[in-house]
Amino acid sequence: MVFEQLLNISPITLFILLPAGVLIYGLLQYFLDPLRSLPGPFLARFSRFWYFFELYKGSFEETNIELHKKYGPIVRIAPQEYSVDNVDAARTIYGHGNAFIKAPWYTAWKPPDPNKASLFSDINPHRHGAQRRKFSSLYSMSALVGYEPFVNNCTSLLCQRFNEIAQAGKTVNLQHWLQYYAFDVIGEITFASRFGFLDMGEDKEGVFHAIDQRGVYSTFVGIFPWIHPFLYPLLPKTGGHGYVLNYTLRQIEERQKSLKDPRNAGREGPPDIMTKILLAHEAEPTTMTRMDLITMCQSNIGAGSDTTAITLSSILYHLIKYPHTYQRLQNEVDTAAKEGRVSDPVTFKEAQDLPYLQAVIKEALRIHSATGLPMQRIVPAGGTTIANHFIPASSSVGINAWVAHRNTSIYGLDADHWRPERWLEFEEQGRGAEVEKYALAFGMGSRTCIGKNISLLEMSKLVPQLVRRFEFRLDGELEREGLRSCNRWFVKQMNFWGKVFVRDIKSEG
């Protein structure tokens, strides 16, 4: 009877009732909120649409920084959702063994079937822990030595392409070239076969755009995660993500055939990740499933290329923009080469003994973190206290790396500026460990990015090769207007155009 009456409501009545219902719901959220005294934008008290539209602008990392400058260490960004800037809160929210699970926003980054979740998108801490233990050895520091030949291959090819670009006098999008590099490196590390972006010098399949679009979907749908199960089946099954999936399936099939071929017995090459997982799957198929194999390989490609490319772009852009830091790094590498302390190419171990290089990498991760939204977690039963405020259970709290990395009490009064030297000063002051506790570029605690070491491997090996072989100049328009980025979870540089010049080798000494 009630349903029939609803069907008979006129469109005009619905037009009036729906906004009224939304308004009443928003007012109820406000008046029933035990934390209504916490500050934040006015509209964020009533609806998640304020957050949605701020994300749409594409610069929420900057908005988030300004919100904390205006309102303090806790800011409301949506009903029952808070952005935090507090060192002690980082340990509370992200520390090992804490009961703060990932917020529902992350569910939009996976299929509705929880068994197909990646390590990044899985909100079940027990399943995540079990899955992470399966793969952690593949990403350990000790495993990196086996991946260095793959990085060397791609570094050599990128340097070859930069030589050609310099000879042609072209102005190029350096971010694109660094993403070609990062994509091909992770292809080699994962499959012992690069995708060929460095060979082609372009993305013919539109893979980057498709991965970006899937990120746009997940970023916005995650704000209203209840609609994800309805929208997900409508997503295109072709395009960039389809390309990555099909490429992954082909690589697995070919490797299975290769491993069974007796002619390949005794042939050994550098150990790629897919082969390691595949062998574990064939030995224990119920423990290491085929879905584990597919999901992990896809995750490597989807996340590993973007995050590393963004940080490499941050390194190179800031070095070029502040030439005295470029010169200092170049001098460090030149001196180490002259004294026989680094090889050509530089090994990962040698790179660890170049203090200014490591300071540059840390500063690039700090000043332009790859991700630019708060890493939201759900407050467990019993609630918690953050910055002297009691936050009840089921609230969502999170810290944005961009906000944390501009905390002046940790990083100094010049935290808004590029200055790699601060990391050398932290070491001299004995503050290195303290500062690292609020360095969130790779996340924190049990949810720290599993690919962190691989990303550091790529950066530590490529950057010295670039500064010892090349000089760069920013495009005139970029110098005038500054770097533009678009924040769709990943804060991707949009106008990093410049020229490449082959360095006079005599200048090395």
Sequence and secondary structure as in RCSB ss.txt:
>XXXX:A:sequence
MVFEQLLNISPITLFILLPAGVLIYGLLQYFLDPLRSLPGPFLARFSRFWYFFELYKGSFEETNIELHKKYGPIV
RIAPQEYSVDNVDAARTIYGHGNAFIKAPWYTAWKPPDPNKASLFSDINPHRHGAQRRKFSSLYSMSALVGYEPF
VNNCTSLLCQRFNEIAQAGKTVNLQHWLQYYAFDVIGEITFASRFGFLDMGEDKEGVFHAIDQRGVYSTFVGIFP
WIHPFLYPLLPKTGGHGYVLNYTLRQIEERQKSLKDPRNAGREGPPDIMTKILLAHEAEPTTMTRMDLITMCQSN
IGAGSDTTAITLSSILYHLIKYPHTYQRLQNEVDTAAKEGRVSDPVTFKEAQDLPYLQAVIKEALRIHSATGLPM
QRIVPAGGTTIANHFIPASSSVGINAWVAHRNTSIYGLDADHWRPERWLEFEEQGRGAEVEKYALAFGMGSRTCI
GKNISLLEMSKLVPQLVRRFEFRLDGELEREGLRSCNRWFVKQMNFWGKVFVRDIKSEG
>XXXX:A:secstr
 HHHHHHTS HHHHHHHHHHHHHHHHHHHHHT TTTTS   GGGGT THHHHHHHHTT HHHHHHHHHHHH SEE
EEETTEEEE  HHHHHHHHSTT   EE GGGGGGS SSGGG  TTT   HHHHHHHHHHHGGGGSGGGHHHHHHH
HHHHHHHHHHHHHHHHHHT EEEHHHHHHHHHHHHHHHHHHSS  SHHHHSS TT HHHHHHHHHHHHHHHTTSG
GGHHHHGGGS SSHHHHHHHHHHHHHHHHHHHHHH GGGTT      HHHHHHHHHHH TTTS HHHHHHHHHHH
HHHHHHHHHHHHHHHHHHHHHSHHHHHHHHHHHHHHHHTT S SS  HHHHHT HHHHHHHHHHHHHT SB S E
EEE  TT EEETTEEE TT EEEE HHHHTT HHHH TTTTS  THHHHHHHHTT HHHHHTT  TT  GGGS T
THHHHHHHHHHHHHHHHHHEEEEE HHHHHH   EEESSBEEES  EEEEEE  GGGG 
